[in-house]
Amino acid sequence: MASDARDPLTGPSPAPTSAPARPPAGDTGRPPVDGTSPPDDALGSRPSTTDAVRAAPAPLPLPDTSTAHGAPQPLLSHGCWYPSADPDGRETAFICDRAGVPQLWAGPVGGEDVRLLDADPQPVTEVSWSPDGRWIAYTVAPGGGELTQVLCVRPDGADRHLLAGGEPGTSAHLGCWQHDGTAVAVTVTEPAPPDRPHLVHQGPPGHHLESRTLSAYLVDPDGLSAPVLLAAERAAPTLRVCDLSQDGRLALLRRGPRGRREALVVRTHDLAVTCVKRVADGDPWIGAFSPDGGTLWLRSDDDREYAALTAIRLGPRGQPLGTTVVAERADCDLELLFLDRESRNAALSWNVKGAGELELTALPPAPPPDGTALPLRPVPLPHEVVTRVVPLTGPGGPVVALSGSRRRPGIWHVPSGAPVRTRWSSRDEDAVPPGRPPTRPVPMHPVARDGLTLGGWYYRAPGRSPGEPAPCVLHLHGGPEEQERPILHPLYHELISRGLDVFAPDVRGSSGHGRSFVDADLGKGRFAAIDDVADCAAHAIARGPADPRRLAVMGRSYGGYLVMASLVWHPHLFRTGVAVCGMSDLTTFFAGTEPWIAQSAAHKYGHPEHDHDLLYSLSPMSRIDALQAPVLAVHGEHDTNVPPGESEQFVRAARDRGLEARLLLLHEEGHDFRRADNRRLFRRTAADWMQRHLMG
């Protein structure tokens, strides 16, 4: 289908919805630890057999719908990411957008004959090859939205069928495989009430968060066995099965809202929680059990500023016997941890000021004595950022997914210590058109008005002398816990090609700078985060490259919120703003977002009932009369994370005050823009807008 977008505000629109009055959430405290009986709504509670069968996922064969939405325009330089290898490490399944949308592909690690396994244009987000090699499970996002589905397919593309997430209003995502490959873990949300498919209640401000249950099951992809319940939690923001012990006695789960993630060890025969440990935000794959189930290897920031590799000794009933830190760095996080299928080898990726450093190690049968660090072997990398590792021990070595400032995402294998690009990943020189080399960013370290040191990367447009002030776009990432990384951003490249500099800062709340930095924007600290944007602009001006008369601000998701907030808190600073999928009113955001997102966001922004006044005062709509700059808002039509109404009400209010304002609504997109044609339209529209307002 050709790209389709529109400005939906050409006619009268309803007023913004008020916040819903939701029933009280269920048990939100920690589940009981071994030896106590959990209440009916706690994690580990077992629903009745009838309820479990009714809610459990059932396999569903799927027709070929490859032309249902048409084929997006192919990319000249494609990206490959999220590899998962077959049992012997000779083939890899991965996500690739060479057809214009992220789809499931597979091919030999050392060859070039790749094959498309699912031609459906619905974006693929996760991939996992079964340990017995018979199935590849993967997650798709229909319409680019937040309600995802889990499917599976044979390695030759046959027998594609739905495993979970097919009921209206439900969502599903992947967990780990059982070690014999006979079942895969999936987490599903219970169906929404028939009268409220999106769980939005039109009610007065001041409300409770809606309570829905997340349930994790083991599902047989062959459909020969009934699903087995592993865990269920009411009012849960997240719940993922990360590993199962090889004997099937124990399950490792990740649960909890942003900023308060926890690892749980659960006994599978009675669903009792035997161990609880804090873990860091970021990648959901937090660790795995040793072959005998006596050790849990875990990426954790429990009582630490930076996440490290910890080893937890477990007793015969799964109870913790002691914890040892076996790999750590004093000034950076362990960002990624991947173990091989036998949990005998591990790959560790450290986030060093935004760049990745990869190390490999062999894991001992039991944790080393307290204070003894594991021996680590560094792996040289051709590009800056590690996104995923498959730590294979065969002749092909580990498989590593990388991104960098001068190329699109690709996959490498490490046969003899040095990474070799797979032949089906695009070449570095194909990243951009000839004559337009990528700009390598330089780090910047602004200091906020309260003395906190911030971070960021500055991209200088070519053709200017070092001291010549240039029009500059401040781009703010989402999260808030995301981090600016030195990778090739097609958006930044588009802006730079128009003669615009780009400064992409990490304001407080960003990851990669320690746990205290992440927590610095909680509650009223968000006012300081808004001021950080102005302080970053002042730093770029003071350092010389940015022209104070030609500044703009742009951002996506939480960054879109900061764009709107900056335009009304600092109305004389920026000539224009582009807000992408941003929240304009935190009270209406809580009313309209998915319930599990609301549960998680309450810790970051404030509770919609208890902190209503704070949320109102932090909302850009509460200061809309201060807006003076023209604004472009961009949103995906299927976004249920931040509903499109957030952009609509801000644009409408700007127009009511006589300001230039436009809304670009992208079809077949959700919170993340995944289709190449829509991403291209977004980049060009935003760059045209910036060029006209900063250089026209």
N, C-alpha and C positions, 0 to 999 in steps of 0.2 A: 504494500500500500504506500502510495506517496505520502510524504509528510503532511500532516493536517494540523493546523493550529489556528486559534482564533482569539479575538478579544471579546469575552462574553459580556462586557459591560456597556454595550451599545444601547441597551434599553433599561427600563426600570428593573431593579433587583430587590429582593426582600432584605429587610434589615438583618444585621447579624443575629444569630441565634443566641439566646441567653444560656448560661451554664446549666447543665442538667442537675437535677436532684437525684443522686444515685444512692442505693442502699448501702449500708455499712459493709466494708470489706470483711472477708472472713479472717481467720487466724493469720496474722501477718508476722508473728514472732517466729523464732527458730523452732523447727520441729524437735520433738524430744529425742534425746540421745539414748542409745541402747539401755533397755531395762525398764522403760516407762511405756505406757500405752498412749499412742497419739490420739488426739480428738478426731472426730469424723472428718473435719475439713483440713487437717494438716497433711503435709507431705508424708507419704508412707501409709496413709489411710487407704484401705481397700474398699472400693465401691462394691455394691452388690453384684452378683454374677450377671443378673439381667442388665443392670446399668452398664457394666463393663462391656458386655457384648454389643449393646446398642451404640455405645460411643466409640468402640474400637474401630480402627480403619479396616477396610476390606478391599482387596485387589480389584481393579477394574480395567479391562482391556480398552485400549484407546485406538480410534481410527487415525488414519493419516490426514492431518490438517495442515500440511505444510503451506498451502496456498490460502488459508482462511483469512489472513490479513495481508496477503501479498508479500513480496520480497523487498526488504529495504535495499538501498543502494549499496553495492559492495564497497569495502574499503580498499584503498591501494596498499596501505600498510596496516596489517592486522595485529591484534594483540592475542597472546595466549597466556592463560593463567590457571590457577587452581588445579595442579596435576594430582593424579592418584594412580598408582602403579598396580599392575597385575601381580600375582604372587611371585613370579620369578624375576620381576623387574625389567622384562624385555619390552613391554608395551605400557603406554600411559594414556589414561583418559584425561581430558582437560577441557576447559572452556575456551572458545575462540570466537572472535567476532569478524572473521574474514567474510562472512555473508552479510554483515551489517547489523547483526544482533548477536548477543552472546548465546552460543549453542554448544551442544555436547559433541565432542570429537574424540577420536582415539587414533593412535599410531605408534609405530616402533620408536623407541628412544633413540636408536642409532640410525634410523632410516628416514624416508621422506614420504612414504605412501600413507597418508592420513585418510580417514573416512569419517563422514558425518553420520552420527548415530541417531539423531533426532532432528528432523527437518522442520519441526514445528517452530514458528517464529517467536514463541513465548520465551523470554530471557531465562537462561540457566544461571543459578547463583552458587551451587555447591555440587561436588562430585565425590563419589566414594566407590572404589572397586572392591568387590567382595574378596575375602581371604581365600576362598576356594576357586576364584577366577570365573565363576559362572554368571555373575550379575554385575551390573554397574548401576548404583542408585544415585539419584540426583534430585536437586530441588529446583523448581521453576517458579517464576513470578508472573502469573497470567495478567496480561495487560500492563505489566510493569509495576503492579501494585504490591501492597504489603501482605495480602493473603496468599501465601505460597502453598505449593503442592509438592509431594514427594513421589517420584516415579522410579521405575527401574526398567532396564533393557538388557538384552544379551550383548556381549562384546561385538557381535556381528551386526547389531542393529535390529535383531528380531525380538518378538514377544514383548514389545513395549507396553507397559500398563501402569496404571495409577495405584500407588500404595496407600496414600493418605492425603487428606485435604480436599476431597471432592465435593463435600456437602457445602451448600451455600452458607456463607458467614464463618466457615472454619478456615484454619490455617495449619500448615504442617511444615516441619523442617527436620533435616537429617540428624541422626546421632551416629554412634559407632556400629560396626558389625559385630555379631557374635563371632568368636574366634574360629569356629568351624564353617562359617559362611552360610549357615542355614537360616539366619534371621538378621534383620537390621533394626536398630532402634530408631523410632520416629517419635516426635513430640507433636501432639495435636491440641488445638483449642476445642472446647465444647461448642456446639452450634449456638448461634445467637438466638434469642427468643424470636418466634415468627413475626411478632408485631414490631420488633425493633432489630432489623437485620444488621444495623451498624451500631447497635447499643448506644444510640444517642437519644436522650430524653429531653424534651423541651420543658425546662423548668426554671425556677428562679435561681439567681446566683447563690452560691453556698451549697455545696453538694458533696456527696460521698463518691469515692471511686467505685465504678461498677465491678462486681465480683464475677469472674469467669474462671473456669478450671483449666489448667494445663495438665495433660496426661501423657506419660511416656510409655510406649509399648515396644515389645519385640515383635516384629512382623515377618512372617515367612513369605518371601517373594514368590515362591512357587504356589502359595495359596493352599497348602496341604494341612497346615496347622493353624489353630485359632491364635489371634494375637495374645500375648502375655503382658499383663500390666506390670510395669516396673515402679512407677511413681505417679502420684497425682497431687496437685496443689491448687487450692482455691486462691484467687486474687494474685496469681503469680505473674511477675513481669517477664521472667525467663525461666526455662527449664530445659536442659539438654543433657543427654546421656553421652558422656565423653569416652568411657571405656567400660569394659566388662572383664573381670578376671578370667583367666583361661579355663578355670573349672566352673565358671558361671555363678560362683557364690556371691560375688560382690559387684556392685555397679558404682561407677564414679559419675556424679551429677554436678552440673554447674547451675546455680540458681541465684536469684536476688536481683535487685534493681541496680542501675548504674551507680558506681561508687560504693556499693555494698555487696559485691559478688561473693558467693561462698561456694566452696567445694564440699560435697557431701559424699560419704561412703554409705551405701545402702545395702543391706543384706537382701538378696533377691527372694529368699523363701518366705520371709515374713515382712519385708519392706521396712524393717527397723533401720533408723539412721544411727550409725555407730560412730561417725567422726564428722566434725564440722571444722573447716579451715577457711579463713579469708583468702581470696584470690584477687588478682588484679583485673581491671577492665581490659578491653582489647580483644585479642583473638580468643574465641570460645573454647578452643581445644587446649585444655589446661594441664593435662597430664595423663598418666596411665599406671597400671599395676605392673609389678614385676611378674615373671613367669609363675612363681609359686603363690602369688597374691599376698606375700608377706611384707611388701614394701609398696608405698604409693609415691611415685615420682611426680612432683607438683610444681608448677610455676606459681609462686605466691608472693604477695607483699604484706603478709600478716606481720604486724608490728615492725614494718620496715618502710623506709622512704622509697626504695627501689625494689622491684620484683626480682626474685632470685630462684634458683632451682633448689628445692627442698626435698628431702627424703623422709617420709613418715613410716616408721615401723608399725605394722599392724598385727594384732593378736589373732588367734584362731576364729574369734567371732567378729573380726573386723574392727575391734576397738584400737585406738591409738596407744602406742607404747612409748613413743618418743619421736622427736623431730630433729633433723640435722640439716644445716645449710651446706650444700656440696658444691655449689658454683654461684658466685656473686661478683658484682662489680660495685665499687663505692659510689659511682656517679652516673650510672645509667641502668635502665630496666632490661631484664630478660623479657624480650618482646614476644618471641615465638619459641615453643618447645614442641618437638615432634619425636616420637619414638617409633622404631620399626615394629613390625607385627609381633615379634617375639619379646619386645621390650628389653632387648640386649644392647641396643645402640640408640643414641640420641643425637639430635641436631639442636643446637641452641643458637638463636639469633639475638644479638644485643642491639638496642637502639642507642646509638652513640651520636647525640646531637642531631638526630634526624636521619642519619645514615645507618645502614645495617652492617654488623660484623658477625660472620658465621663461624661457628666452632662445632666440631664433632667429638664424641666421646663414646667409649664402651662403658656400659653400666655394669657394676659388680652385682653378684647375686644378692648381697645385702648391703645396706648403707655403710660407708666407711666410718671409722671412729670420729667422734665429734671434733670438728676443727680440721679434718682432712679433706682437702678439695679434690675433686675429680680431675684427672689429667685431660686437658682439652687441646684439640688439634685445630688451628685456624685454617680456614679455606679462603684463598684469595678470590675476590669477586670482580668481575668486569664492570659492574654497575652498582649504584649506590644503595638500593633498597631491596631487602629480602621480603617476599610476601608469603612464601610457603616452601616447605622442604619435605621430601619423601626420603627418609634416611635408609636407603637400600644398602646391602652389603655385598651384592654381586659384582661382577666385572664392570658393569656400567656405572657403579657408584651411586651416590645420592642424586636425586633429581631436585633442582632448585628453581623456583619461580622468582624472577627479578624484574624490577623496574628501575629506571634511571632518568637523569635529566636530559639524555640525548637519544632516547629510544622509547618505543612502546613496550608494554609488558611482554616478556618472553620466558621460555623455559630452557634450562641448561641441564646437562648431566655432568658428573664429575668422575670420569673413569680412572684418572691417575693423579688426583690432587688438584688439577686445574680445570675449571669449568669449560665445557664445550657446548656451544649453542646447538640446540636441536635444529634439524634442517627445515622443519616446518614452522619454526618461529621466524618472524620477519627479521631482516638484517638491520643493523644500526643505521646504515645509510639510507634506508627506505622510510625512515620515521617521518620526514617532512619533504616537501617538494624540493627539487634541486635549486640551489641558490638561496635557500632560506634555512641556514643551519640553526639548530636549537641553541637557545641561550642558556649557558650554564649559570645558575644563580650563585650569589654570594651571601654568606650569613650576615645577619644584622642582630644587634642585641640592644633594643631600646630599653630605657629605664622609665618605669611608670612614676607618676607624681608621688606615690607613697614609698618609692625606693625599690619596688620589686623589679628585678631584671626579667625582661621578656625575651622572646626569640623571634626568628623569622628569616625569610629568604627574599632577596631583592633581585629582580630580573630587569636588566638594563636593555632598552631598545637599542639596536645598532645604529651607527651613523652619528653619534653625538660624542663630543669631547667629555672627559671625565667630570668637569666642573659645570657643564651646561645644564641648567634646570630643565626638566622635562615634565610634560603632563603625566600624572601618575594615578594608577588605580590601586587602592588598597583592597585586597581580596581576603575575606575572612572565612575560614573553614567551618565545618559543622561540628556537631557533637553535643556539648562543647568539648568532649574529650578527644576529638581527633587532633591531629598534629600536621603541620605543614612539613612535607618531605621533598627532597630534591629530585623530583621525577618530572618527566615530560608531561606537562598539562597542555593539551590542545587548546584550551581556552586561553591560557597565558600566551601561547605562541601566536594565536590569532590577534590578541591585543598588542603584543610586541610588534607584529608585522604592520600594524597601523601607526607605529611610532609612539606607542604608549608604554611607559615603564609600569611594572607590576611589583608591588610590595605585599608579600603574603606573611603576615605576622602570626605568632602564637600569643594570644592574650591569655590572661589567667584563666584557668579551667582546662587548658590544653594538656594532653598527655605528653610524655617524653621528657618532662622536666621534674619529675618526682611527684610523690603522692601529695605533698603539701601544696604544690602548684595547682594540681588538679582540683583540690578542695578549696582553693582560695576564692572561688566565685560563688560558693554556696550562700543561699539566703540573700542578705543585704550586700554580700560581696559582689553581686552582679552589677550593682551601680559602679563599682570600681572597674569591672570588665568593660563597661560602656566607655568609661573614661580612658581605659587602655587604648581604645581605638584612636581617640584624639591624640594621646601621647605618642603612639606609633607614627601618626601623620606628622607630628611635630619633629620627631626624630629623623624621618626621611627628609624633611625640609632642612633641618639643621645640618645634616650630613652633606647636603648640597645637591643630590640628584633630583629631588622632587620640587616642582614649581608650586609655591603656595597658592597661586591664583588658579591652578588647573588640577585640582584634586577631585577624585571620585571615590566612592566606596561601593563594594560589591561583595556578595557572599551567598552561601547556600545553606538551607536548613537553619541551624542555630546561627550560622553566619548571616543568613537572610534576616533573622530577628535583629542581629547587631546592626545591620545596615539601616533598618527602619528606626532603631533606637538612636543610632548616631545622627541620623538626619533630623531628629526632633530634640535630642539633648545638646547637639552641637550644630545648630542650623546654619551657621555662617562658615563652616569649615569646608564643606564639600559642595561642588557645583551640581552634582547629580548622584543618584544611587541606583543600583540594580539589585533587587532583592529576589532571591530564588528559593521558593518553597519555605519562606520564612513565616514566623509567628508574629502577628501584629497585635494580638490581644491574648495574653496568657490564660485568661479565664475562658474565652471561647475556644482556645486551643485544647484545654483540658476537657471541654464539653464535647468536642468533635473527634478527638484522636482515638486510636484503638485503645481498649482498656488496659492491655499489658504495657503499652507505651506510657499511658498516664500513670500507672503504678510506678514505673521506673523513673519518670520525669519528676514525680513529686519530691523525690530526694534532692534533685538538682535545683529545682526552681522554687519549690514550696508547695504545700498541700492546698488544693483548690478550696477547701473549706476553712481549715485552721489559719491559713496564710492568705486569705482572700485579699486583704488590703495591700499586702506586699505585692502580690501578683498584679493587682491593678496598677500600683504605682510603677512597677517595672514594665508595664505594657506600653509600646509606642502609641497605641490609640489613645491612651490617657493624656498625651501631650501633642495630639495631632495638630492643634492650632499653631504650634511652633514651626511646623513644616514649611520650608521655603523653596526647596530644590525640586526639580522634576524627577520623577521616579518611574522606572520600568520594573514591573513584577513579572516573574516567570513561574509557572506551576505545571505539574503533571495532572491530567484530569482524574487519574485514579489514585491520587495521593490520599491515603487514609492515615498516614503518620502525621503530617501537617495538612489538614484539609484545604482545598483551594479557596474556601471562604476567607481564610486568613489574608490572602493576597487581594481578594476581591474587595473586602471592606476597607483596606488601606488605600487601594487605588480609587475607590469611590469617594472616600473622604478627601483625598487630594484633589480630585476633580471638583468636588463641591466647594473647595476653597480657591478655585480658579487656577490650579497648577496643572502643568502638563503631566499626565500619568497614563500609562498603558499597561495592559495585562496580556501576556503571551501565554496561552493555555495549550500545552502539548498533548496531543491525543496518543492513546496507547502507552502512556507513561504514568509512573507513580512518583514516589519520592526521589528515586534515582532515575536519571535519564539513560536508558540502556540502548535504544535504537539509534543507529548511526545517523540516519537522516534527521531525526529530531535533535540529536546532539549538534549536528552541523547547523541546523536552523537556529538553535539557541545561541551558539557561539557567534554566528554572523549577526544576528539581531542585537545581541549585547554589545559586540564590537562596533557596529554601526551607531548604536545609541551613544556609546562612550566617545567615539570619534566626533560625532556631531556636537556634543555638549562640551568637550574639552578642547577641540581643535577647530571647530567650525567658526 
